Amino acid sequence: MTQYPHDLYVVSNTEGGTDPETGFPIPSEPTEVFHCKCRERAAGPGNIIAKESGEVVNYSSKVVMPNGTAKIPANTKIIIKNGDEVILSGDVIRFSDAPQLHCRLWV
């Protein structure tokens, strides 16, 4: 059994720029950037978490990652894949790197 079987991608917008022929702006495109290996776990019955602002919300999945993974800010769009299959797509509610065996985030 693999501890972190899934791949976590952060979605960021690449700058569109300007069309050299017409001078019109080119819209930005969302790009998936590999962040780390992870394990996605669907939320159970106690799926309530406090946001960084203190607001209490329900989450749909908890994602665990290796300890020392770079922080992903709240409201960042992420995609989790199992090979080529997308198993989760959403916005980060909260990231925790409390001194434990792994980092966690809630989507």
Secondary structure, DSSP 8 states (H G I E B T S, - for coil): --SS-EEEEEEEEE---B-TTT--B---EEEEEEEEEEEEEE--TT-EEE-TTS-EEE-SEEEEEETT-----TT-EEEEEETTEEEEEEE--EEE--SSSEEEEE-
